[in-house]
């Protein structure tokens, strides 16, 4: 049966045993009835602040029960939620809010200076918790992303805010599944899969912050069945001492998905050996939903290194430099086209899509197809750095580093990291009179108001040569490859200074 997302909490509150938990974080939980009533109260409070059907509402909340009350409250008003990191620096938040123009910001930092907002600890008072009657939101979500230039954009999903309670949930998720959400809800995948579990009458056990042993403890304690990790999380779990991993019973897990970043083959093999190939799944695709591939662990063992095959939702082509399709086994750029046609799945705010004249779109990767239609990815075409499953754009980091008064020029690249996939490395040219150590020591203070902490460089290299030509151009790939070769040779970078590693 097709119902609005706004009606999901009430639908299950009326059909499940009283007291059934829908969402929990730590010792706090919400039953389906509590989620329904809390969302109704928030919806009425947001409406009083001017939120109407068709508006965008920005959520700047940490992972927690209040986040889900807020997302359902927004749908109850016929509005569209946009999830932002609650720790965004003022500059990043201002750029996104300028594009989004939300009717309300829920949470966020006080210095965001949003025209209309409520604080993180907002509790609606003096309002009814009875159901509302509002239109269905035309778009169910609008997530943010940086562009190749580092400028933000908003990806508006064209799926309306409805769900089919009789249909099988996606991604090997069973109706009523108990899901672990270890990722931040301002990322697209955690937002989607945790809400999918609720749409299907399941439960969400969330983590305020990922911790490897805590994830295993929660799976054991609540007999959790479905989880989506990024490879960095899987690396940290596998890095636990064997006696710690074996301390917890994870036999309840039926499906472990991973996505958002390349998975080292050796790590995937370990997880397949640990849990069984039928439980390990991988998805490759973009927030825009132009296309995707999916592969099971069983298939992967027969097509080692592949990210899977396309399904009925899209078409896939590998196109060479001449603009023509390449034969199986040859490398080219990966292009998708949704089954419902060009532009059917999304539109941008703040950017224009990069499409071929025939409507096919690239996410920015190169790859090849084998004779059976399985996709294998190569390097990314863009300069984007994938760090721990999150996208970091060099241009954005470079702009912030350049704010240091003693930095003349900078170039940011991603260098291999066994846990995070890539670490952020900044090569900087400084003023002649500047002291290299003082520049590095003062960088954190400069960056703190400009960049999220996960985007700060993890290592710096002082260079005496010019990084760019007179036109401001640079050969970033060549510079990165040179550094990678130096690492393999054990060579020390000239005047290299590293900052402490973080998660």
FENJOQUI-V601247 format. One record per residue. N is the residue number from 1. PSI is psi as a letter, one per 20 degrees, with the letter a starting at -180 (none if undefined). Layout:
BEGIN
N PSI
N PSI
END
This chain:
BEGIN
1 p
2 p
3 q
4 q
5 h
6 h
7 i
8 g
9 g
10 h
11 g
12 h
13 h
14 i
15 i
16 q
17 q
18 p
19 j
20 p
21 p
22 g
23 p
24 q
25 o
26 c
27 i
28 q
29 r
30 p
31 r
32 h
33 g
34 h
35 g
36 g
37 h
38 g
39 h
40 g
41 g
42 g
43 g
44 h
45 g
46 h
47 h
48 h
49 j
50 j
51 p
52 r
53 p
54 i
55 r
56 q
57 p
58 p
59 o
60 l
61 q
62 r
63 p
64 r
65 h
66 h
67 g
68 h
69 h
70 g
71 g
72 h
73 g
74 g
75 h
76 h
77 j
78 k
79 r
80 p
81 q
82 o
83 p
84 q
85 p
86 i
87 j
88 p
89 r
90 g
91 g
92 g
93 g
94 h
95 g
96 g
97 h
98 h
99 g
100 h
101 l
102 q
103 h
104 q
105 p
106 o
107 b
108 a
109 q
110 h
111 j
112 h
113 l
114 q
115 h
116 p
117 r
118 q
119 r
120 h
121 j
122 p
123 o
124 p
125 q
126 k
127 q
128 q
129 j
130 q
131 q
132 r
133 n
134 r
135 r
136 p
137 p
138 h
139 p
140 h
141 q
142 o
143 q
144 q
145 q
146 q
147 r
148 i
149 i
150 i
151 q
152 q
153 r
154 p
155 o
156 o
157 p
158 i
159 p
160 r
161 m
162 r
163 q
164 o
165 i
166 i
167 q
168 p
169 q
170 r
171 l
172 k
173 p
174 q
175 p
176 j
177 q
178 o
179 q
180 p
181 o
182 i
183 r
184 p
185 i
186 i
187 q
188 g
189 g
190 h
191 g
192 g
193 h
194 h
195 h
196 g
197 g
198 h
199 h
200 j
201 j
202 a
203 q
204 p
205 o
206 q
207 p
208 h
209 p
210 p
211 p
212 g
213 h
214 h
215 g
216 h
217 g
218 g
219 g
220 g
221 h
222 j
223 l
224 q
225 h
226 p
227 q
228 o
229 q
230 q
231 h
232 g
233 g
234 h
235 g
236 h
237 g
238 h
239 i
240 q
241 q
242 h
243 h
244 g
245 g
246 i
247 h
248 q
249 o
250 k
251 i
252 h
253 p
254 h
255 p
256 o
257 q
258 q
259 a
260 i
261 q
262 q
263 p
264 p
265 h
266 h
267 h
268 g
269 g
270 g
271 h
272 g
273 h
274 g
275 i
276 q
277 h
278 i
279 i
280 p
281 q
282 q
283 p
284 p
285 a
286 r
287 h
288 i
289 k
290 h
291 r
292 r
293 q
294 q
295 p
296 r
297 h
298 g
299 h
300 h
301 h
302 i
303 m
304 p
305 i
306 q
307 j
308 a
309 q
310 q
311 a
312 i
313 i
314 r
315 q
316 p
317 q
318 o
319 p
320 a
321 h
322 j
323 j
324 q
325 p
326 q
327 r
328 p
329 i
330 q
331 q
332 a
333 p
334 p
335 q
336 q
337 p
338 q
339 h
340 j
341 r
342 p
343 j
344 i
345 i
346 r
347 q
348 q
349 p
350 j
351 r
352 q
353 q
354 n
355 q
356 r
357 h
358 j
359 i
360 q
361 q
362 q
363 i
364 j
365 q
366 q
367 a
368 q
369 q
370 a
371 h
372 j
373 j
374 p
375 p
376 p
377 q
378 b
379 q
380 q
381 h
382 r
383 i
384 q
385 p
386 o
387 o
388 k
389 i
390 q
391 p
392 p
393 p
394 h
395 h
396 g
397 g
398 g
399 h
400 g
401 h
402 i
403 i
404 p
405 h
406 j
407 p
408 g
409 q
410 q
411 p
412 p
413 r
414 p
415 q
416 p
417 p
418 h
419 g
420 i
421 g
422 q
423 q
424 p
425 p
426 p
427 p
428 q
429 p
430 r
431 q
432 h
433 i
434 q
435 p
436 g
437 h
438 h
439 g
440 g
441 h
442 i
443 h
444 h
445 h
446 g
447 h
448 h
449 i
450 h
451 q
452 q
453 h
454 i
455 i
456 p
457 q
458 i
459 q
460 q
461 p
462 p
463 q
464 i
465 q
466 p
467 h
468 q
469 a
470 h
471 j
472 j
473 q
474 q
475 n
476 g
477 g
478 g
479 g
480 g
481 h
482 g
483 h
484 g
485 h
486 g
487 g
488 h
489 i
490 j
491 q
492 p
493 q
494 p
495 l
496 p
497 p
498 q
499 r
500 q
501 q
502 r
503 none
END
